[in-house]
Amino acid sequence: MSSSSKVDALRETLAAQGVDATRAPGETLGRREGRLSGLPSLPPARIVRAGPEEAEEGDAAAGDFRIRDTLGEGGMGVVLLAEQRMPPREVAIKRLRAGDGHLVDTLLREATLTGQLEHPNIVPVHAVVSDEEGPAVVMKRITGQEWQALFEAGDTPFERHLEILLQVCNALAFAHDRGVIHRDVKPENVMIGAYGEVYLLDWGIARRVDEPPTDRIAGTPCFLAPEMLEGRADARSDVFLLGATLHQILTGEARHGEGDLIDVLLRAKDAEPHLYDEGVPDELARICNRACAKRPEDRYLDVAAFREALLRYRSHQSAAALAATAEERLEELRALTRRASQPGEDEEASRLAYLEAQRLFNEARFGFEQSLAAWPEGRVAQDGLEECLATMARYELGRGQPDAAQAALEAMEAPPATLLAEVEAQRAEREAARARFAQLEHDRDRHVGARERSRALTFLGAAVVLLTAGFVALRVAYPDYAPPTLRFAIVGVAVFGAMLAIVAWWRRRGAWNLVNRRIAQIALLTLGVSALNRFASLAAGADGPRILLTDALLIGMGGLALTPFHEGGPWLASMAFALAFVGAFRPAWIEPGFIAFAIAVPVFLLAWRRWGPRPSHAHGEDEAP
């Protein structure tokens, strides 16, 4: 159908329904006309005008209700402020204007439907009475202003508008549950009470869902759902009206615009989706366009679903606010970690920076997690949480704390492979350092292999005693079997050979750490040099006392070398240097002194093993390196 044909068809429809095509598109169409076939029997009431001549309150002549003022006028009568005599209270009385008797049916239908809807967001009907001027509906007196006035003032926050709309949804959902559809939801039909109460008013064109449809246009043109142009309406038509009201909240304009009535109705018939500007959140734009879909089946199933969508949006906004605050903390954390990576920071400053980083990280992480709890699909919070954890992981890695970094990475959905690799690298490096430190501690521990070391030294002492005793006995039996220098060389080689055998046994049987290696090396080196010294002296023709004096000095230096590794080192050095001192001044005493020394040292070692200090910690004597 061409545009001109649509216009002509609409004009004919309006003319057939007695609607002036020049009417404002914001006025309600389709109010019922025609008197009831039989006026219901209504209780009589005396409604009087307040004035100087009226009787005192309580006088029967004063009437049941005293009219004190006019609250407003609409398309279907006037609303009066009245004072009820019993119970004494202020009430609002809605009645028809003179000459509007043809709307009696509409007034009584509205009173009947509204009276059956007892809900906090619907104005209670106290009574329907009649006097000589006709029927009158007595309702709760509401003080406040129309919702439309808040739009015109322009200073009401969006959240307040959204809260009002949610209250209107409550009223409509209740009415639908009772089988009633409103058909004229718009800001002008919503009253905001003095204490924030919200009331959905003007049920003049409301109808029950089980009533047969008509072909009359009913509703406000700039809000109409397309099917309402054909006289059809159901609960999803009210959903459309809620969406149109939301549209006005978002844009400040009616869904189908203003202007010529025919143009507005044509736009209502097409019900094209609206393209919102960037200032309107995408989620809210989708909600509005879905509620105002041209086909009823494409809209929200009912008011409850529409309301739930609004509540989800509001929770998403709260989640977005949490995410925005968390993002601020994350940015502070990024800045702090960049500063911390610069060299030259002292230990105290580093400690304070770490405490601040922990605070910022915890606040940012908590904010993102709370945002996701309110809105699990929120990408901003998801991405922010991942970045927060990654930032802290990088910071911990910069501090050389791979375990703390791993804890942050484990909380991520998709931890970066580079960070995971760096964590493993730092852990491997740390374990290697620990192993090196443990090996160093093991090597320096005198208690490692203490039992086998003690045995080896005991064997050495016993070998020295036996060799010394043997050669002494041989000398006593055969005084001239060999010159002294040759005897000394033979004893030196024998002792060195015994030490080689003992070290070989010790190496196979005992724990072999740095301490034990050094003791063995010093013993072999000292005895080996001693043996070489004796053979060299023999070859050079040196006398016996000089050979033994040199040996005493060598053994004393060996004792000093043993001091860092064995408690007996100082004693050995002291005894050897004392022998050298005596030998230097009394050469004749050096040989018997050396024999006594050879006996005393093994005895000392045996006594040390028996009564010396024991290991005081957990290292075993045979612990392997």
C-alpha positions in Angstrom: 0.0 0.0 0.0 1.4 3.4 -1.0 1.9 6.1 1.6 -1.0 8.2 0.3 -3.3 5.1 0.5 -2.2 4.6 4.1 -2.9 8.2 5.0 -6.3 8.0 3.3 -7.2 4.8 5.1 -6.2 6.3 8.5 -8.2 9.4 7.9 -11.3 7.3 7.1 -10.7 5.2 10.2 -10.5 8.3 12.4 -13.5 9.8 10.8 -15.5 6.6 11.3 -14.6 6.6 14.9 -15.4 10.3 15.3 -11.8 11.3 16.0 -10.7 14.7 14.9 -7.5 14.3 12.8 -6.2 17.6 14.2 -6.1 16.3 17.8 -2.8 16.3 19.6 -1.0 12.9 19.4 -0.5 13.0 23.2 -4.2 12.8 24.0 -5.9 9.5 24.8 -8.2 8.1 22.1 -10.9 5.5 22.4 -12.7 6.4 25.7 -15.9 4.4 25.8 -19.1 6.2 25.1 -22.8 5.4 25.6 -24.7 5.0 28.7 -25.2 1.8 30.5 -28.4 0.0 29.7 -29.2 0.2 33.4 -27.4 2.4 35.8 -26.1 0.3 38.7 -27.7 1.0 42.0 -25.2 3.2 43.8 -25.3 4.2 47.5 -26.5 7.9 47.8 -24.1 10.4 49.3 -24.4 14.1 50.1 -21.6 16.0 48.4 -21.6 19.7 49.1 -19.3 22.6 48.3 -17.4 24.2 51.1 -18.4 27.8 51.7 -19.2 30.4 54.4 -22.8 29.3 54.6 -22.1 25.6 55.3 -22.8 24.1 58.6 -20.3 23.2 61.3 -18.4 20.0 60.8 -20.3 17.1 62.1 -23.7 18.6 61.2 -25.6 16.3 58.9 -26.3 19.3 56.6 -22.6 19.5 56.0 -22.9 16.3 53.9 -20.9 13.2 53.7 -18.2 15.0 51.6 -17.3 18.6 51.4 -15.7 19.8 48.2 -12.7 22.0 49.0 -10.9 22.4 45.7 -10.3 21.1 42.2 -7.3 19.0 41.8 -7.3 18.6 38.0 -9.3 17.9 34.9 -8.7 15.3 32.3 -10.3 13.7 29.2 -12.9 12.0 31.4 -14.1 14.4 34.0 -12.7 16.3 36.9 -10.9 15.3 40.1 -12.0 17.2 43.3 -10.4 17.5 46.7 -12.9 16.7 49.3 -13.1 16.1 53.1 -14.9 13.0 54.2 -17.0 13.3 57.3 -16.6 9.7 58.5 -14.0 8.5 58.7 -12.6 12.0 58.8 -9.9 12.3 56.0 -9.1 14.0 52.8 -10.1 12.1 49.7 -10.2 12.7 45.9 -13.5 12.5 44.1 -13.6 11.8 40.4 -16.8 12.7 38.6 -18.0 13.7 35.2 -18.3 17.3 34.1 -21.7 18.7 33.2 -22.5 17.5 29.7 -20.3 14.4 29.9 -23.1 12.0 30.9 -22.3 9.8 27.9 -19.1 8.8 29.7 -20.9 7.3 32.7 -20.2 3.8 31.5 -16.5 4.6 31.2 -16.3 6.1 34.6 -18.0 3.2 36.3 -16.0 0.6 34.4 -12.8 2.4 35.5 -14.0 2.4 39.1 -14.9 -1.2 39.0 -11.6 -2.4 37.5 -9.5 -0.2 39.7 -11.4 -1.2 42.8 -10.6 -4.8 42.1 -6.8 -4.0 41.9 -5.6 -3.6 45.4 -1.9 -2.9 45.0 0.6 -0.4 46.5 1.1 1.2 43.0 -2.6 1.6 42.2 -4.7 4.3 43.8 -7.3 2.6 46.1 -11.0 3.2 45.4 -12.8 3.9 48.7 -16.3 3.9 47.3 -18.5 4.7 44.4 -21.5 6.8 45.3 -24.1 8.9 43.6 -25.9 12.2 44.2 -28.1 14.5 42.1 -25.1 15.3 39.8 -24.5 11.6 39.0 -22.0 9.0 40.1 -18.8 9.9 41.9 -15.7 7.8 42.6 -14.1 8.3 46.0 -10.4 7.5 46.0 -7.3 8.0 48.1 -6.1 11.6 48.0 -2.6 11.6 46.5 -0.3 14.6 47.0 2.6 14.9 44.6 3.1 15.5 40.9 2.8 13.8 37.6 5.8 11.9 36.3 5.6 14.0 33.2 6.5 17.1 35.4 9.8 15.4 36.2 10.6 15.0 32.5 9.8 18.7 31.9 11.9 19.8 34.9 14.9 17.9 33.4 16.8 17.5 36.6 15.7 14.0 37.6 18.5 11.4 37.6 18.1 8.5 35.2 18.2 6.1 38.2 15.1 7.7 39.7 13.3 7.5 36.4 14.2 3.8 36.1 13.0 3.1 39.7 9.7 4.8 38.8 9.4 2.6 35.7 10.0 -0.5 37.8 7.2 0.5 40.2 4.9 0.9 37.2 5.9 -2.6 36.1 4.8 -3.9 39.4 1.4 -2.3 39.1 1.0 -3.7 35.5 2.2 -7.2 36.4 -0.4 -7.3 39.2 -3.2 -6.0 36.9 -2.3 -8.6 34.2 -2.3 -11.3 36.8 -5.9 -10.2 37.6 -6.8 -10.3 33.9 -6.7 -6.5 33.3 -4.7 -4.6 30.7 -4.2 -0.8 31.0 -3.7 0.3 27.4 -2.6 3.9 28.2 0.7 3.7 30.1 2.6 7.0 29.8 4.3 9.4 32.2 1.2 11.6 32.3 -0.7 8.7 33.9 1.8 8.1 36.6 1.7 10.1 39.9 4.7 10.5 42.2 3.6 10.9 45.8 5.1 13.4 48.2 7.1 10.6 49.9 8.2 8.9 46.7 5.2 6.6 46.2 4.4 5.7 42.6 0.8 5.2 41.4 -0.4 4.2 37.9 -3.5 6.2 37.2 -6.2 6.6 34.6 -7.6 3.2 34.0 -10.3 4.8 31.8 -9.6 2.7 28.7 -8.5 -0.4 30.6 -10.2 -3.7 29.7 -10.3 -7.3 30.7 -8.4 -9.7 28.5 -11.4 -11.9 28.0 -13.4 -9.1 26.4 -13.8 -9.4 22.7 -11.6 -6.9 20.7 -13.1 -3.9 18.8 -11.9 -2.1 15.8 -11.5 1.2 17.6 -8.2 2.9 18.2 -7.6 3.1 21.9 -4.6 4.6 23.6 -2.3 7.6 23.2 -1.0 7.8 19.6 2.6 8.7 20.3 2.9 5.6 22.5 0.7 3.1 20.7 1.6 -0.5 19.9 0.9 -1.3 16.2 -1.9 -3.7 17.0 -3.7 -1.1 19.1 -4.5 0.8 15.8 -6.8 -2.1 15.0 -8.4 -2.3 18.4 -6.5 -5.4 19.5 -4.5 -5.4 22.7 -3.1 -7.9 25.2 -0.5 -7.9 27.9 2.3 -7.6 25.4 0.7 -4.3 24.2 1.3 -3.0 27.7 4.9 -4.2 27.4 5.2 -2.0 24.3 3.9 1.0 26.2 6.5 0.3 28.9 9.2 0.3 26.2 7.8 3.5 24.8 8.0 5.1 28.2 11.6 3.8 28.6 12.3 5.4 25.2 11.1 8.8 26.6 13.4 8.3 29.6 16.3 7.7 27.3 15.6 10.4 24.7 13.2 12.9 26.4 10.8 12.3 23.4 7.8 10.2 22.7 8.4 6.9 20.9 6.5 7.9 17.8 7.4 11.6 18.0 5.1 14.6 17.9 3.4 16.5 15.1 0.5 15.7 12.9 -1.7 12.9 14.3 -1.8 11.0 11.0 2.1 11.1 10.8 2.3 9.9 14.4 -0.1 7.0 13.7 1.8 6.0 10.6 5.0 5.8 12.6 3.2 3.8 15.3 1.9 1.4 12.6 5.5 0.8 11.2 7.1 0.7 14.7 10.6 0.8 13.3 13.5 0.1 15.7 15.2 3.2 17.0 18.8 4.0 16.5 20.1 5.5 19.7 23.0 7.8 20.1 26.3 6.8 21.8 25.1 8.2 25.1 22.6 5.4 25.5 24.0 2.1 26.8 23.7 -0.7 24.2 22.1 -3.0 26.6 19.4 -0.5 27.4 18.8 0.3 23.8 18.3 -3.4 23.1 15.8 -3.7 25.9 13.8 -0.7 24.6 13.8 -1.9 21.0 12.8 -5.4 22.0 9.9 -4.2 24.1 8.8 -2.0 21.2 9.1 -4.7 18.6 6.4 -4.4 15.8 5.3 -8.0 16.3 4.0 -8.9 19.8 5.7 -12.3 19.7 9.1 -10.5 19.3 8.6 -8.6 22.5 9.2 -9.7 26.0 6.8 -12.4 27.0 5.3 -10.4 29.8 5.9 -7.4 32.1 7.9 -9.6 34.5 10.4 -10.4 31.8 10.7 -6.8 30.8 11.2 -5.8 34.5 13.8 -8.5 34.9 15.7 -7.2 31.9 15.7 -3.7 33.6 16.9 -5.2 36.9 19.7 -7.1 35.1 20.8 -3.8 33.4 20.8 -2.0 36.7 22.9 -4.8 38.3 25.2 -4.6 35.3 25.6 -0.9 35.8 26.5 -1.5 39.4 29.0 -4.1 38.2 30.3 -1.6 35.7 30.8 1.0 38.4 32.7 -1.6 40.5 34.8 -2.5 37.5 35.6 1.2 36.8 36.8 1.7 40.4 38.9 -1.4 40.2 40.3 -0.2 36.9 41.5 3.0 38.7 43.3 0.8 41.3 44.8 -1.3 38.6 46.2 1.8 36.8 47.7 2.9 40.1 49.2 -0.6 40.5 50.7 -0.4 37.0 52.3 3.0 37.7 53.7 1.7 41.0 55.2 -1.4 39.3 56.8 0.8 36.6 58.5 2.9 39.3 59.5 -0.2 41.3 61.3 -1.6 38.2 63.7 1.4 38.2 67.1 0.8 39.9 68.3 2.7 43.0 65.5 2.0 45.4 66.6 1.3 48.9 65.4 -1.7 51.0 62.9 0.3 53.1 61.4 2.1 50.1 61.1 -1.3 48.4 59.3 -2.8 51.4 56.8 0.1 51.5 56.3 -0.1 47.8 55.5 -3.8 48.1 52.9 -3.2 50.8 51.3 -0.5 48.7 51.3 -2.8 45.7 49.6 -5.5 47.7 46.9 -3.1 48.8 46.2 -1.8 45.3 46.2 -5.4 44.0 43.8 -6.6 46.6 41.4 -3.7 46.1 41.5 -4.0 42.3 41.1 -7.8 42.4 38.2 -7.6 44.9 36.5 -4.9 42.7 36.7 -7.0 39.5 35.5 -10.1 41.3 32.6 -8.3 42.8 31.7 -6.9 39.4 31.8 -10.4 37.9 29.7 -11.8 40.7 27.0 -9.2 39.8 27.6 -9.6 36.0 29.4 -12.8 35.1 29.3 -11.9 31.4 30.9 -8.5 31.9 34.0 -8.4 29.6 35.4 -5.3 31.2 35.6 -6.9 34.6 36.9 -10.2 33.1 39.6 -8.5 31.1 40.5 -6.3 34.0 40.8 -9.2 36.5 43.1 -11.0 34.1 45.3 -7.9 33.6 45.3 -7.3 37.4 46.6 -10.8 38.1 49.1 -10.7 35.2 50.4 -7.3 36.5 50.9 -8.6 40.0 52.6 -11.8 38.6 55.1 -9.7 36.6 55.8 -7.6 39.7 56.4 -10.7 41.9 58.7 -12.1 39.2 60.6 -8.8 39.2 61.1 -9.3 43.0 62.3 -12.8 42.5 59.2 -14.4 44.0 58.0 -17.1 41.6 55.7 -18.8 44.1 53.7 -15.6 44.6 53.6 -15.0 40.9 52.4 -18.6 40.3 49.6 -18.0 42.8 48.4 -15.0 40.7 48.7 -16.9 37.5 46.8 -19.9 38.8 43.8 -17.6 39.4 43.8 -16.5 35.7 41.6 -18.2 33.1 44.4 -18.0 30.5 47.7 -17.2 32.0 50.3 -16.0 29.5 52.8 -18.7 28.5 55.7 -16.3 28.8 54.9 -15.6 32.4 54.5 -19.3 33.1 57.9 -20.0 31.5 59.5 -17.3 33.5 58.0 -18.7 36.7 59.5 -22.1 35.9 62.8 -20.6 35.0 63.0 -18.7 38.3 62.0 -21.8 40.2 64.7 -23.8 38.5 67.2 -21.1 39.2 66.1 -21.0 42.9 66.3 -24.7 43.2 69.8 -24.7 41.7 70.9 -22.0 44.1 69.4 -24.0 47.0 71.2 -27.1 45.8 74.4 -25.2 45.6 73.9 -23.7 49.1 73.0 -27.1 50.5 76.1 -28.6 48.9 78.2 -25.8 50.4 76.7 -26.4 53.8 77.2 -30.1 53.4 80.8 -29.6 52.4 81.5 -27.3 55.3 79.8 -29.5 57.9 82.3 -31.1 60.2 79.7 -33.6 61.4 79.3 -35.2 58.0 81.2 -38.5 58.0 82.5 -37.9 61.5 82.4 -41.5 62.5 84.4 -42.8 59.5 86.8 -39.9 59.8 87.4 -40.7 63.4 88.0 -44.3 62.5 90.5 -43.3 59.8 92.4 -41.0 62.2 92.4 -43.8 64.8 93.8 -46.3 62.2 96.4 -43.7 61.3 97.3 -43.2 65.0 97.5 -47.0 65.5 99.7 -47.4 62.4 102.1 -44.7 63.6 102.2 -46.3 67.1 102.8 -49.8 65.7 105.5 -48.6 63.2 107.2 -46.5 65.9 107.1 -49.4 68.4 108.4 -51.8 65.7 111.3 -49.6 64.7 112.1 -48.9 68.3 112.1 -52.6 69.1 114.3 -53.2 66.0 116.7 -50.6 67.1 117.0 -52.0 70.6 117.6 -55.5 69.2 120.0 -54.4 66.5 121.4 -51.0 67.4 123.5 -50.8 64.2 121.1 -52.3 61.6 120.9 -49.0 59.8 122.1 -45.4 60.2 119.5 -42.9 61.7 118.8 -41.1 58.5 117.9 -44.3 56.7 115.7 -45.4 59.6 113.9 -42.0 59.4 113.4 -42.3 55.7 112.0 -45.9 56.0 109.6 -44.8 58.8 108.4 -41.8 56.7 107.7 -44.0 53.7 105.9 -46.6 55.8 103.7 -43.9 57.5 102.9 -42.3 54.2 102.0 -45.7 52.7 99.8 -46.5 55.7 98.1 -43.1 55.2 97.4 -43.9 51.6 95.8 -47.2 52.5 93.7 -45.6 55.2 92.5 -42.8 52.9 91.5 -45.3 50.2 89.5 -47.3 52.8 88.0 -44.0 54.2 87.0 -42.8 50.7 85.1 -46.1 50.0 83.4 -46.3 53.4 82.7 -42.8 54.6 80.8 -39.7 53.5 83.2 -37.6 51.5 82.6 -33.8 51.8 84.9 -30.8 51.6 86.0 -31.1 55.2 87.0 -34.7 54.9 88.7 -34.1 51.5 90.7 -31.3 53.0 91.7 -33.4 56.1 92.8 -36.3 53.8 94.6 -34.0 51.5 96.5 -32.2 54.3 97.4 -35.5 56.0 98.7 -37.0 52.7 100.5 -33.8 51.7 102.1 -33.4 55.1 103.2 -37.1 55.4 104.3 -37.1 51.7 106.4 -34.0 52.0 107.9 -35.5 55.3 108.8 -38.7 53.4 110.4 -36.7 50.6 112.2 -34.5 53.1 113.7 -37.5 54.8 114.9 -39.1 51.5 116.3 -35.7 50.3 118.1 -35.2 53.6 119.4 -38.8 53.4 120.7 -38.1 49.9 122.2 -34.8 51.0 123.9 -36.3 54.0 122.1 -34.2 56.5 122.2 -35.3 60.1 119.2 -36.9 62.0 118.3 -34.1 64.3 118.0 -31.6 61.4 115.7 -34.1 59.6 113.4 -34.5 62.6 113.4 -30.8 63.3 112.2 -30.1 59.7 109.6 -32.8 60.1 108.3 -31.3 63.3 107.9 -27.9 61.5 106.1 -29.7 58.6 103.8 -31.4 61.0 103.1 -28.2 62.9 102.2 -26.4 59.6 100.0 -29.4 58.7 98.3 -29.0 62.1 97.7 -25.3 61.4 96.2 -26.2 58.0 93.9 -28.7 59.7 92.6 -26.1 62.2 89.6 -24.9 60.0 88.5 -28.5 59.5 89.2 -30.4 62.7 89.2 -29.5 66.4 92.5 -31.4 66.9 94.4 -29.2 64.4 95.6 -26.6 67.0 96.7 -29.3 69.4 98.7 -31.1 66.8 100.3 -27.8 65.7 101.2 -26.8 69.3 102.8 -30.1 70.1 104.8 -30.2 66.8 106.0 -26.6 67.2 106.9 -27.3 70.8 109.0 -30.3 69.7 110.7 -28.2 67.0 111.5 -25.5 69.6 113.0 -28.1 71.9 114.9 -29.7 69.1 116.3 -26.4 68.0 118.0 -25.8 71.3 118.6 -29.4 72.4 119.3 -31.4 69.2 120.0 -34.5 71.3 116.5 -34.5 72.6 114.8 -34.4 69.2 114.8 -38.1 68.5 113.4 -39.3 71.8 111.0 -36.3 71.7 109.8 -37.4 68.2 109.3 -40.9 69.5 107.2 -39.6 72.4 105.4 -37.3 70.0 104.6 -40.3 67.7 103.1 -42.1 70.7 101.3 -39.0 72.2 99.5 -38.0 69.0 97.7 -41.3 68.4 96.9 -41.5 72.1 95.4 -38.0 71.9 93.4 -38.9 68.9 92.0 -42.0 70.6 91.1 -40.0 73.7 89.5 -37.3 71.5 87.4 -39.9 69.8 86.3 -41.4 73.2 85.7 -38.3 75.2 85.7 -35.5 72.6 82.5 -33.4 71.7 79.7 -35.2 69.9 77.6 -33.9 67.0 74.8 -31.6 68.3 72.5 -31.5 65.3 70.7 -33.8 62.8 73.5 -34.5 60.4 74.3 -38.2 60.4 77.9 -39.3 60.7 77.7 -41.3 57.5 75.6 -38.7 55.5 76.6 -38.7 51.8 77.5 -35.5 50.1 
